[in-house]
Amino acid sequence: MANPLLQSHRLPPFSSISAAQVVPAVEQLINEAETELSEQLANITSPSWDSLALPIEERQDRLSKAWGPVGHLNSVCNSDELRKAYEEGRQLFTAYYTGIGQNVALYQAYEAVKDRPDFTQLSQPQQQTINNAIRDFKLSGVALAAKDKQRYAEIQAKLSQLTSSFSNNVLDATHGWFLEVNNESELSGLPEFAVAAAKQAATDRELDGWVFTLDGPVYSTVITQADDASLREALYRGYNTRASEQGPTAGQWDNSDLIEEIMSLRQELAGLLGFNNYAELSIAPKMAESTDQVIDFLQDLAERCKPFATRELQELREFAAETFGVTELNAWDIPYYSEKLKQARYSISQEELRPYFPVDHVVTGLFRVAHSLFGLEFVDQTPSIETWHKDVKYFEIRRDGEAVAGFYFDLFARSGKRGGAWMDECRVRRKVGNEIQLPVAYLVCNFNPPLNDTPSLLTHNDVTTLFHEFGHGIHHMLTKIDVAAVSGINGVAWDAVELPSQFMENFCWEREVLEFLSSHYKTGEPLPVDKLDNMLAAKNFQSALFMIRQLEFSLFDFKLHMLYGTDAFVGTQALLDEIRQQVAVFSPPSFNRFQNSFSHIFAGGYAAGYYSYKWAEVLSADAYSAFEEAGIFDSATGQRYLSEILEKGGSDEAMNLFKNFRGREPKVDALLRHSGLSA
């Protein structure tokens, strides 16, 4: 049978892809790509955009169309066979791209394009692509001596293997433990849907009681709703010791040694390239200009927030003592009593809001927002498009009746699917001959699935997650750039990439949006005015505690990558403890091993880059304030945002694009005001 990964398809043929086909396809594709590149370089006499960059873009598109679906399936339909094939393929691609990055002849060809007298006559996206490529060659060690190049390749191969193992351990640890409850009294406080889901989970395992897993939605519900402190503690211990030497699965999928290996290799890599540490290497292609600037930014925000966070925690302690007689708050008590305090103060809770946010209605409301802002229309094409699971949907986006993009929606948690929420590209916009290849995205969440006759019901937090990922999606899909390397999210500085996603979250807090975004799943009534008022009043409830936690993560990530291997490094756990001492207002128990499942920095693209969330939040809050000033659905402001930010992709420096939209550099004021921390 022909290998579908070697064939051209408009969209991936998911059901035809098998694990056995992956490695043979990757080997053949890489061999062909290497041969074609050698022939291309041998035949180029005067490198130009057309003779150099265009054939390379074509090859890259062919590779990504084959490899992209494999990586995606590994995240959403994980199996032992696919995981093994994915790991082998990933190693082959790591070696291939390392070789590309260190190809001196190719680097010199790009330099020759830049040195041409007509370079400035290329379009802005073309110039940006060439400049980015030259920068990335240098960051890939193209100028290293042969011995150091070999070591660089060895490190990259090993890091690819280690970061993948880290991710697998987190996935296995999350799905490898559950808690069986046999006493119904322990379920007090849990909403009906959660109890029903726990009963179903037990039935699936042929058990009699109720089963609670470490899936995100389950954990979140138990830790905030369960009256039984021992149930909350058990889930807290399971969740916050995943992939470590602590907790109920201690040592089984332990990431501790992997963290040390990953960090050691990253620092060695930075040294090979002439940087003092990995943090310096990480920010080289980002908006931030220096490590000091990042640290100062984070510490300044922490100093501003800490007094507010201290006050919020004290209020919680006083409430728990006065109302429940609880004088000592454990880590598994804080989310629970926070929810009680929120309810007491604002007569509102996430669980109360769930019935008003059935997922299909929320999606319709999301599309309405996008239509009002950007004139988009959404056409459900699920019946005619092949997907990887029966719950997945596919939509085409149109403007003025013309198709501009498409996306897959995979919204529900299930076994074998990586936790969290993300957007990834399936197809990138690029010019192919006289036609345009339209962009396609994967939008993935992990919401509670429908159960029996009850639809999937979202908390308001879930709603903001959906808007967040959709913001990433439209950044990728609404691009007007036809050069793949800077089209959509490609080429966007990592600390600016969260701007469009965080921007979209703001609409979840607008009264006029919530009035059509909400609809009780039984009665169809929108969120009652009193609940809506209370929810909006509660918007900034414990916002300082949340922000200080994000700053703790950001400082830990950045300082870890600055200090590891130096005399100033005190150890991974000790560094985290030290940062908590400085910025946090509550320290978790000593058995907490948050870092062992911190996939963003040890298995994702956020190494020495987690600060990007807060950095970009300054940009997004400031960008949104332009809509607050003009009217949230002001067409002129929406068009300017579309044309200056979303359509431009990575075709210009992020700061230039922001200033083109806002007319000035970003200010932190809007973020503090939106968070209720400006007093």
C-alpha positions as CSV (number, residue, x, y, z in Angstrom):
1,M,0.0,0.0,0.0
2,A,1.2,3.5,-0.8
3,N,2.4,5.5,2.2
4,P,0.0,8.4,2.8
5,L,2.8,10.4,4.4
6,L,4.6,10.4,1.0
7,Q,1.5,11.6,-0.9
8,S,0.2,15.1,-1.4
9,H,-3.1,15.8,0.4
10,R,-5.1,19.0,0.9
11,L,-5.7,17.9,4.5
12,P,-4.2,15.0,6.4
13,P,-5.7,11.5,5.9
14,F,-5.7,10.7,9.6
15,S,-7.3,7.2,9.4
16,S,-4.8,6.1,6.8
17,I,-1.7,7.0,8.9
18,S,-0.2,4.1,10.8
19,A,2.8,4.0,13.2
20,A,4.6,1.6,10.9
21,Q,4.6,4.1,8.0
22,V,6.2,6.9,10.0
23,V,9.9,6.1,10.0
24,P,10.1,4.8,6.4
25,A,8.4,8.0,5.3
26,V,10.7,10.3,7.3
27,E,13.8,8.5,6.1
28,Q,12.8,8.8,2.5
29,L,11.7,12.5,2.8
30,I,14.9,13.5,4.5
31,N,17.0,11.6,1.9
32,E,15.2,13.4,-0.9
33,A,15.5,16.8,0.8
34,E,19.2,16.4,1.4
35,T,19.8,15.3,-2.2
36,E,17.7,18.2,-3.6
37,L,19.5,20.7,-1.4
38,S,23.0,19.5,-2.5
39,E,21.9,19.7,-6.2
40,Q,20.4,23.2,-5.6
41,L,23.6,24.5,-4.0
42,A,25.8,23.0,-6.6
43,N,23.8,24.6,-9.4
44,I,23.4,28.1,-7.9
45,T,25.8,30.6,-9.4
46,S,24.1,33.8,-8.2
47,P,21.8,33.1,-5.2
48,S,18.5,35.0,-5.3
49,W,15.2,34.8,-3.6
50,D,13.8,32.7,-6.5
51,S,16.7,30.4,-6.9
52,L,17.4,29.9,-3.1
53,A,14.5,30.6,-0.8
54,L,11.6,29.4,-2.9
55,P,12.8,25.8,-3.5
56,I,13.7,25.6,0.2
57,E,10.2,26.8,1.2
58,E,8.7,24.2,-1.1
59,R,10.7,21.4,0.5
60,Q,10.0,22.6,4.0
61,D,6.3,22.6,3.3
62,R,6.5,19.0,2.0
63,L,8.3,17.9,5.1
64,S,5.9,19.6,7.5
65,K,2.8,18.2,5.8
66,A,4.2,14.7,6.4
67,W,5.5,15.2,9.9
68,G,2.9,17.6,11.3
69,P,0.1,15.1,11.4
70,V,2.4,12.5,13.1
71,G,3.3,14.9,15.9
72,H,-0.4,16.0,16.2
73,L,-1.6,12.4,16.5
74,N,1.1,11.7,19.1
75,S,-0.5,14.4,21.2
76,V,-4.2,13.6,20.7
77,C,-4.2,9.8,20.2
78,N,-1.1,8.6,22.0
79,S,-0.3,4.9,21.8
80,D,2.8,2.9,22.5
81,E,3.4,2.1,18.8
82,L,2.9,5.7,17.6
83,R,5.0,7.1,20.5
84,K,7.9,4.8,19.5
85,A,7.6,5.8,15.8
86,Y,7.3,9.5,16.7
87,E,10.5,9.4,18.9
88,E,12.5,7.7,16.1
89,G,11.2,10.2,13.5
90,R,11.9,13.1,15.8
91,Q,15.5,12.0,16.2
92,L,15.9,11.9,12.4
93,F,14.4,15.3,12.0
94,T,16.6,16.8,14.8
95,A,19.7,15.5,13.0
96,Y,18.4,16.8,9.7
97,Y,17.7,20.3,10.9
98,T,20.9,20.5,12.8
99,G,22.7,19.7,9.6
100,I,20.7,22.4,7.8
101,G,21.6,25.0,10.5
102,Q,25.3,24.2,10.2
103,N,25.5,24.0,6.4
104,V,28.1,26.6,5.6
105,A,27.4,26.7,1.8
106,L,23.7,27.3,2.5
107,Y,24.5,30.0,5.0
108,Q,26.8,31.7,2.5
109,A,24.1,31.5,-0.1
110,Y,21.7,33.4,2.2
111,E,24.4,36.0,3.0
112,A,24.9,36.4,-0.8
113,V,21.2,37.1,-1.2
114,K,21.4,39.8,1.5
115,D,24.5,41.3,-0.2
116,R,22.8,41.7,-3.5
117,P,22.3,45.3,-4.7
118,D,18.6,44.5,-5.2
119,F,18.0,43.0,-1.7
120,T,16.1,46.1,-0.6
121,Q,13.7,45.6,-3.6
122,L,12.5,42.4,-2.0
123,S,9.2,42.6,-0.1
124,Q,9.3,43.2,3.6
125,P,8.4,39.5,4.3
126,Q,11.1,38.3,2.0
127,Q,13.7,40.5,3.6
128,Q,12.6,39.5,7.1
129,T,12.9,35.8,6.1
130,I,16.5,36.2,4.9
131,N,17.5,38.2,8.0
132,N,15.9,35.6,10.3
133,A,17.6,32.8,8.5
134,I,21.0,34.4,8.8
135,R,20.4,35.0,12.5
136,D,19.2,31.4,13.0
137,F,22.3,30.0,11.2
138,K,24.5,31.8,13.7
139,L,22.4,30.5,16.6
140,S,22.7,27.0,15.1
141,G,26.5,27.1,15.3
142,V,27.2,27.5,11.6
143,A,30.5,29.3,12.4
144,L,31.7,26.6,14.9
145,A,34.8,24.5,14.4
146,A,34.1,20.9,13.1
147,K,34.6,19.4,16.5
148,D,32.2,21.8,18.2
149,K,29.7,21.3,15.4
150,Q,29.7,17.6,16.1
151,R,29.2,18.3,19.8
152,Y,26.3,20.7,19.0
153,A,24.6,18.0,16.9
154,E,25.1,15.4,19.7
155,I,23.5,17.8,22.3
156,Q,20.5,18.6,20.0
157,A,19.9,14.9,19.4
158,K,20.1,14.2,23.1
159,L,17.9,17.1,24.1
160,S,15.3,16.0,21.6
161,Q,15.2,12.6,23.2
162,L,15.2,13.9,26.8
163,T,12.5,16.6,26.3
164,S,10.3,14.0,24.7
165,S,10.9,11.6,27.6
166,F,9.9,14.4,30.0
167,S,6.6,14.9,28.2
168,N,5.9,11.2,28.0
169,N,6.5,10.8,31.8
170,V,4.1,13.6,32.5
171,L,1.4,12.1,30.3
172,D,2.0,8.6,31.8
173,A,2.0,9.9,35.4
174,T,-1.2,11.8,34.7
175,H,-3.0,8.8,33.4
176,G,-1.2,6.2,35.5
177,W,-2.9,7.0,38.8
178,F,-6.4,7.4,40.0
179,L,-8.3,7.4,43.3
180,E,-11.2,5.1,44.0
181,V,-13.8,6.3,46.5
182,N,-16.3,3.9,47.9
183,N,-18.0,6.1,50.5
184,E,-20.7,8.4,49.1
185,S,-20.2,10.8,52.0
186,E,-16.8,11.7,50.6
187,L,-18.4,13.2,47.5
188,S,-20.1,16.0,49.4
189,G,-19.8,19.4,47.6
190,L,-19.1,17.9,44.2
191,P,-21.5,18.9,41.4
192,E,-23.8,16.3,39.9
193,F,-21.9,16.1,36.6
194,A,-18.6,15.4,38.4
195,V,-20.1,12.6,40.5
196,A,-21.7,11.1,37.4
197,A,-18.4,11.3,35.5
198,A,-16.6,9.6,38.4
199,K,-19.2,6.8,38.5
200,Q,-18.7,6.3,34.7
201,A,-14.9,6.3,35.2
202,A,-15.3,3.6,37.8
203,T,-17.6,1.6,35.6
204,D,-15.1,1.8,32.7
205,R,-12.6,0.2,35.1
206,E,-15.0,-2.4,36.3
207,L,-15.0,-0.9,39.8
208,D,-18.0,-0.3,42.1
209,G,-17.4,3.1,43.6
210,W,-16.4,6.4,42.0
211,V,-13.0,7.1,40.3
212,F,-11.2,10.4,40.2
213,T,-8.3,10.8,37.7
214,L,-5.7,13.5,37.4
215,D,-7.2,14.9,34.2
216,G,-7.2,18.7,34.4
217,P,-11.0,19.2,34.6
218,V,-11.4,16.5,37.2
219,Y,-8.6,17.8,39.4
220,S,-9.8,21.4,39.1
221,T,-13.3,20.4,40.2
222,V,-12.2,18.3,43.2
223,I,-9.7,20.8,44.5
224,T,-12.2,23.7,44.4
225,Q,-15.5,21.9,45.3
226,A,-15.0,18.8,47.4
227,D,-16.0,19.4,51.0
228,D,-13.8,16.4,52.1
229,A,-10.3,17.7,52.9
230,S,-8.8,14.2,52.6
231,L,-10.2,13.8,49.1
232,R,-8.8,17.2,48.1
233,E,-5.4,16.3,49.7
234,A,-5.2,12.9,47.9
235,L,-5.8,14.6,44.5
236,Y,-3.4,17.4,45.4
237,R,-0.7,15.0,46.3
238,G,-1.3,12.9,43.1
239,Y,-1.3,15.9,40.8
240,N,1.5,17.9,42.3
241,T,3.9,15.0,42.6
242,R,3.4,13.7,39.1
243,A,6.6,12.4,37.4
244,S,8.7,12.8,40.6
245,E,10.2,10.8,43.5
246,Q,7.3,11.9,45.7
247,G,3.6,11.0,46.0
248,P,1.5,7.9,45.2
249,T,3.5,6.9,42.1
250,A,6.9,7.9,43.6
251,G,9.8,7.1,41.2
252,Q,7.7,5.5,38.6
253,W,8.0,8.2,35.9
254,D,10.5,10.4,37.7
255,N,11.6,13.5,35.7
256,S,14.2,14.7,38.3
257,D,17.3,13.3,36.6
258,L,15.9,14.4,33.2
259,I,15.7,18.0,34.4
260,E,19.3,18.0,35.4
261,E,20.4,16.4,32.1
262,I,18.3,18.9,30.1
263,M,19.7,21.9,32.0
264,S,23.3,20.7,31.8
265,L,23.1,20.2,28.0
266,R,21.3,23.5,27.5
267,Q,24.0,25.4,29.3
268,E,26.7,23.5,27.4
269,L,24.9,24.4,24.1
270,A,24.8,28.1,25.1
271,G,28.5,28.0,25.9
272,L,29.4,26.5,22.5
273,L,27.6,29.4,20.8
274,G,29.4,32.0,22.9
275,F,26.7,32.9,25.3
276,N,27.2,33.1,29.1
277,N,24.0,31.1,29.7
278,Y,21.0,29.6,28.1
279,A,18.8,32.5,29.0
280,E,21.0,34.8,26.8
281,L,20.7,32.3,23.9
282,S,16.9,32.0,24.4
283,I,16.2,35.8,24.2
284,A,18.5,36.4,21.2
285,P,15.6,36.2,18.7
286,K,13.0,37.7,21.1
287,M,11.7,41.2,21.8
288,A,13.5,41.4,25.1
289,E,16.9,43.0,24.7
290,S,18.8,41.5,27.7
291,T,18.5,39.1,30.6
292,D,18.6,42.0,33.0
293,Q,15.6,43.6,31.3
294,V,13.6,40.4,31.7
295,I,14.6,40.0,35.4
296,D,13.8,43.7,36.1
297,F,10.5,43.4,34.3
298,L,9.4,40.4,36.4
299,Q,10.7,41.7,39.7
300,D,9.1,45.1,39.2
301,L,5.7,43.4,38.6
302,A,6.2,41.1,41.6
303,E,7.0,44.1,43.8
304,R,3.8,45.9,42.6
305,C,1.7,42.8,43.1
306,K,3.0,41.3,46.3
307,P,1.2,43.8,48.7
308,F,-2.1,43.0,47.0
309,A,-1.4,39.3,47.1
310,T,-0.5,39.4,50.8
311,R,-3.8,41.2,51.5
312,E,-5.8,38.7,49.5
313,L,-4.3,35.7,51.4
314,Q,-4.9,37.4,54.7
315,E,-8.5,38.0,53.8
316,L,-8.8,34.3,52.9
317,R,-7.3,33.2,56.2
318,E,-9.6,35.4,58.2
319,F,-12.6,34.2,56.2
320,A,-11.7,30.5,56.7
321,A,-11.2,31.0,60.4
322,E,-14.4,33.1,61.0
323,T,-16.7,31.1,58.8
324,F,-15.4,27.6,59.0
325,G,-13.2,27.6,62.1
326,V,-10.2,26.6,60.0
327,T,-7.1,28.3,61.4
328,E,-4.5,26.6,59.2
329,L,-4.7,26.5,55.4
330,N,-3.0,23.8,53.6
331,A,-2.2,24.0,49.9
332,W,-5.3,21.8,49.0
333,D,-7.5,24.1,51.2
334,I,-6.7,27.4,49.4
335,P,-8.6,26.7,46.1
336,Y,-11.5,25.3,48.1
337,Y,-11.9,28.2,50.6
338,S,-11.1,30.7,47.8
339,E,-14.2,29.4,46.0
340,K,-16.2,29.7,49.2
341,L,-15.0,33.2,49.8
342,K,-15.8,34.2,46.2
343,Q,-19.3,32.7,46.6
344,A,-19.8,34.5,49.9
345,R,-18.6,37.8,48.6
346,Y,-20.1,37.8,45.1
347,S,-22.7,35.0,45.3
348,I,-21.1,33.3,42.4
349,S,-18.9,30.3,41.7
350,Q,-17.5,28.6,38.6
351,E,-19.8,25.6,39.1
352,E,-22.9,27.9,39.2
353,L,-21.9,29.4,35.9
354,R,-21.4,26.0,34.1
355,P,-25.1,25.5,33.1
356,Y,-25.0,28.8,31.3
357,F,-22.1,27.9,29.1
358,P,-22.9,24.8,27.0
359,V,-20.0,24.4,24.7
360,D,-21.9,24.6,21.4
361,H,-23.5,27.9,22.4
362,V,-20.2,29.3,23.5
363,V,-18.6,28.4,20.2
364,T,-21.5,30.1,18.4
365,G,-20.9,33.2,20.6
366,L,-17.2,33.1,19.9
367,F,-17.8,33.1,16.2
368,R,-20.2,36.0,16.6
369,V,-17.4,38.0,18.3
370,A,-15.0,37.2,15.5
371,H,-17.7,38.2,12.9
372,S,-18.3,41.5,14.6
373,L,-14.5,42.3,14.9
374,F,-13.2,41.0,11.6
375,G,-16.2,40.1,9.4
376,L,-15.6,36.4,9.5
377,E,-18.1,33.7,8.7
378,F,-17.7,30.1,9.9
379,V,-19.0,27.1,7.9
380,D,-19.1,23.7,9.6
381,Q,-17.6,21.2,7.1
382,T,-17.2,18.3,9.6
383,P,-19.3,15.7,7.6
384,S,-17.0,16.0,4.6
385,I,-13.6,16.3,6.4
386,E,-11.7,13.3,7.9
387,T,-10.7,13.7,11.6
388,W,-9.0,11.6,14.2
389,H,-11.9,11.3,16.6
390,K,-15.7,11.4,16.4
391,D,-15.9,14.5,18.6
392,V,-13.6,16.6,16.4
393,K,-15.1,19.2,14.2
394,Y,-13.8,21.1,11.2
395,F,-14.7,24.7,10.2
396,E,-13.9,26.8,7.2
397,I,-13.4,30.5,7.7
398,R,-14.7,32.9,5.0
399,R,-14.5,36.7,4.5
400,D,-16.9,38.3,2.0
401,G,-17.9,34.8,0.9
402,E,-14.3,33.8,0.1
403,A,-12.5,31.0,2.0
404,V,-9.5,32.3,3.9
405,A,-8.6,29.4,6.3
406,G,-9.8,26.3,8.1
407,F,-9.4,24.7,11.5
408,Y,-10.0,21.5,13.5
409,F,-11.7,21.8,16.9
410,D,-10.8,19.0,19.4
411,L,-12.3,20.2,22.7
412,F,-12.8,17.3,25.1
413,A,-10.5,15.4,27.5
414,R,-10.0,11.7,26.9
415,S,-7.5,8.9,27.5
416,G,-4.4,9.1,25.4
417,K,-4.6,12.8,24.9
418,R,-2.1,15.3,26.2
419,G,-3.5,17.6,28.9
420,G,-3.8,21.4,28.6
421,A,-4.9,23.5,25.6
422,W,-2.9,24.5,22.5
423,M,-3.0,25.7,18.9
424,D,-0.8,24.2,16.3
425,E,-0.5,24.7,12.5
426,C,-1.7,22.1,10.1
427,R,-1.1,24.1,6.9
428,V,0.7,27.4,6.5
429,R,-0.3,30.2,4.1
430,R,2.1,30.4,1.2
431,K,2.1,31.1,-2.5
432,V,2.2,28.0,-4.7
433,G,2.6,29.1,-8.3
434,N,-0.3,31.4,-9.0
435,E,-2.4,30.1,-6.2
436,I,-2.4,30.6,-2.4
437,Q,-2.3,27.6,0.0
438,L,-4.7,28.6,2.8
439,P,-3.7,28.2,6.4
440,V,-5.2,25.5,8.6
441,A,-4.9,25.2,12.4
442,Y,-5.5,22.6,15.1
443,L,-7.3,24.1,18.1
444,V,-7.2,21.7,21.1
445,C,-8.7,21.9,24.6
446,N,-9.4,19.4,27.4
447,F,-13.0,20.3,28.6
448,N,-15.3,17.9,30.3
449,P,-17.0,15.8,27.6
450,P,-20.7,15.5,27.2
451,L,-22.2,12.8,29.5
452,N,-25.4,10.9,28.6
453,D,-28.0,13.6,27.8
454,T,-26.0,16.5,29.3
455,P,-23.9,18.6,26.9
456,S,-20.4,19.7,27.8
457,L,-20.7,22.6,30.2
458,L,-17.9,25.1,30.6
459,T,-16.8,27.1,33.5
460,H,-16.1,30.7,32.7
461,N,-12.4,29.8,33.1
462,D,-12.9,27.3,30.3
463,V,-14.6,29.9,28.2
464,T,-11.5,32.2,28.5
465,T,-9.3,29.2,27.6
466,L,-11.3,28.7,24.4
467,F,-11.1,32.4,23.5
468,H,-7.3,32.3,24.2
469,E,-6.6,29.4,21.9
470,F,-8.9,30.9,19.2
471,G,-6.8,34.0,19.4
472,H,-3.7,32.0,18.6
473,G,-5.7,30.4,15.8
474,I,-6.7,33.6,14.1
475,H,-3.2,34.9,14.4
476,H,-2.2,31.9,12.3
477,M,-5.2,31.9,10.0
478,L,-5.9,35.5,9.1
479,T,-2.4,36.3,7.9
480,K,-2.1,37.9,4.5
481,I,1.6,37.0,4.3
482,D,2.4,34.6,1.4
483,V,6.0,33.7,2.5
484,A,5.8,30.6,4.8
485,A,8.7,31.5,7.1
486,V,7.0,34.6,8.3
487,S,3.3,33.7,7.6
488,G,0.9,33.5,10.5
489,I,2.6,32.6,13.8
490,N,5.9,31.8,12.0
491,G,8.7,34.2,12.6
492,V,6.8,36.0,15.4
493,A,9.1,36.8,18.4
494,W,8.3,34.3,21.1
495,D,7.6,36.9,23.7
496,A,5.0,38.5,21.4
497,V,3.3,35.4,20.3
498,E,0.8,35.4,23.2
499,L,-0.5,38.9,22.3
500,P,-3.4,37.8,20.1
501,S,-4.4,35.0,22.4
502,Q,-4.5,37.1,25.6
503,F,-6.2,39.9,23.6
504,M,-9.2,37.6,22.9
505,E,-9.7,36.7,26.5
506,N,-10.8,40.3,27.2
507,F,-14.1,39.8,25.4
508,C,-15.1,37.1,27.9
509,W,-15.5,39.9,30.5
510,E,-17.6,42.3,28.4
511,R,-21.2,42.6,29.5
512,E,-22.6,42.8,26.0
513,V,-20.7,39.7,24.9
514,L,-21.7,37.7,28.0
515,E,-25.3,38.4,27.3
516,F,-25.2,36.4,24.0
517,L,-22.3,34.1,25.0
518,S,-24.4,32.5,27.8
519,S,-27.5,30.4,27.5
520,H,-28.7,27.9,30.2
521,Y,-28.5,24.4,28.6
522,K,-32.1,23.6,29.8
523,T,-34.0,26.8,29.6
524,G,-32.0,28.8,27.1
525,E,-32.0,31.9,29.3
526,P,-28.9,34.1,29.3
527,L,-26.9,34.6,32.5
528,P,-29.3,36.5,34.8
529,V,-28.4,40.1,35.5
530,D,-27.6,39.5,39.2
531,K,-25.2,36.6,38.3
532,L,-23.7,38.6,35.5
533,D,-23.2,41.6,37.8
534,N,-21.6,39.4,40.4
535,M,-19.4,37.6,38.0
536,L,-18.0,40.9,36.6
537,A,-17.6,42.2,40.1
538,A,-15.6,39.1,40.9
539,K,-13.4,39.5,37.8
540,N,-10.3,40.5,39.8
541,F,-10.9,38.2,42.7
542,Q,-7.5,37.1,43.9
543,S,-5.9,38.4,40.7
544,A,-2.8,39.3,42.6
545,L,-2.4,35.8,44.0
546,F,-2.7,34.5,40.4
547,M,-0.3,37.0,39.0
548,I,2.3,36.4,41.7
549,R,2.1,32.7,41.0
550,Q,2.8,33.3,37.3
551,L,5.7,35.5,38.2
552,E,7.1,32.8,40.5
553,F,7.0,30.4,37.5
554,S,8.6,32.9,35.2
555,L,11.4,33.9,37.6
556,F,12.1,30.2,38.3
557,D,12.3,29.4,34.6
558,F,14.5,32.4,33.7
559,K,16.9,32.2,36.7
560,L,17.3,28.5,36.3
561,H,18.5,29.0,32.8
562,M,20.7,31.9,33.8
563,L,22.3,30.4,36.9
564,Y,22.5,26.6,36.2
565,G,26.1,25.4,36.4
566,T,27.5,28.6,37.9
567,D,28.7,29.1,41.4
568,A,25.6,31.0,42.2
569,F,23.3,28.0,41.4
570,V,22.0,26.5,44.6
571,G,20.1,23.6,43.1
572,T,16.8,23.3,41.2
573,Q,14.5,22.8,44.2
574,A,16.5,25.2,46.3
575,L,16.3,27.9,43.6
576,L,12.5,27.4,43.4
577,D,12.3,27.7,47.2
578,E,14.4,30.8,47.2
579,I,12.2,32.5,44.6
580,R,9.1,31.6,46.5
581,Q,10.7,33.1,49.6
582,Q,11.2,36.4,47.6
583,V,7.9,36.7,45.7
584,A,5.3,34.2,46.9
585,V,3.0,34.8,49.8
586,F,2.3,31.1,50.4
587,S,4.8,28.2,50.0
588,P,3.5,24.8,49.0
589,P,4.4,21.7,51.1
590,S,7.9,20.2,50.8
591,F,6.6,17.2,48.8
592,N,5.3,19.5,46.0
593,R,7.3,18.9,42.8
594,F,5.7,21.4,40.5
595,Q,8.8,21.5,38.4
596,N,8.7,17.8,37.5
597,S,5.6,18.4,35.3
598,F,6.5,21.9,34.1
599,S,6.3,20.8,30.5
600,H,6.3,24.3,29.1
601,I,10.0,24.8,29.9
602,F,11.3,21.2,29.9
603,A,9.4,19.8,26.9
604,G,7.8,22.8,25.1
605,G,9.1,26.0,23.6
606,Y,9.2,28.1,26.7
607,A,12.7,27.4,28.1
608,A,13.8,30.8,29.5
609,G,10.7,32.1,27.9
610,Y,7.8,31.6,30.3
611,Y,8.1,35.3,31.1
612,S,6.6,35.7,27.6
613,Y,3.1,35.3,29.0
614,K,3.4,38.3,31.2
615,W,5.4,40.3,28.7
616,A,2.8,39.7,26.0
617,E,0.0,40.4,28.5
618,V,1.3,43.9,28.8
619,L,1.1,44.2,25.0
620,S,-2.4,42.6,24.8
621,A,-3.9,44.7,27.6
622,D,-2.5,47.8,26.0
623,A,-3.8,46.8,22.6
624,Y,-7.3,46.0,24.0
625,S,-7.4,49.4,25.7
626,A,-7.6,50.9,22.2
627,F,-10.9,49.0,21.8
628,E,-12.1,50.2,25.2
629,E,-11.4,53.8,24.1
630,A,-13.2,53.5,20.7
631,G,-15.8,50.8,21.5
632,I,-15.1,47.1,21.7
633,F,-16.6,46.4,18.3
634,D,-15.5,49.6,16.7
635,S,-14.9,48.6,13.0
636,A,-12.0,51.0,12.4
637,T,-10.1,49.8,15.4
638,G,-10.9,46.2,14.5
639,Q,-9.7,46.7,11.0
640,R,-6.5,48.4,12.2
641,Y,-5.8,45.5,14.6
642,L,-6.4,43.0,11.8
643,S,-4.2,44.7,9.3
644,E,-1.3,45.8,11.6
645,I,-1.1,42.7,13.9
646,L,-3.0,39.6,12.7
647,E,-2.4,39.9,8.9
648,K,1.3,40.8,9.2
649,G,2.3,37.6,11.0
650,G,6.1,37.6,11.6
651,S,6.9,39.8,8.6
652,D,8.2,42.6,10.7
653,E,9.6,43.1,14.2
654,A,6.9,42.7,16.9
655,M,7.6,46.2,18.4
656,N,7.2,47.8,14.9
657,L,3.8,46.1,14.4
658,F,2.6,47.1,17.9
659,K,3.6,50.7,17.4
660,N,2.0,50.8,14.0
661,F,-1.3,49.7,15.7
662,R,-1.1,51.7,18.9
663,G,0.9,54.7,17.7
664,R,3.4,54.3,20.6
665,E,5.4,51.8,22.6
666,P,3.5,49.6,25.1
667,K,2.7,50.6,28.7
668,V,2.1,48.4,31.7
669,D,-0.8,50.6,33.0
670,A,-3.6,48.8,31.2
671,L,-2.5,45.4,32.5
672,L,-2.4,46.6,36.1
673,R,-5.8,48.3,35.6
674,H,-7.4,45.2,34.1
675,S,-6.1,43.2,37.0
676,G,-7.4,45.6,39.7
677,L,-3.8,46.3,40.8
678,S,-3.4,50.0,39.9
679,A,-4.5,51.6,43.1
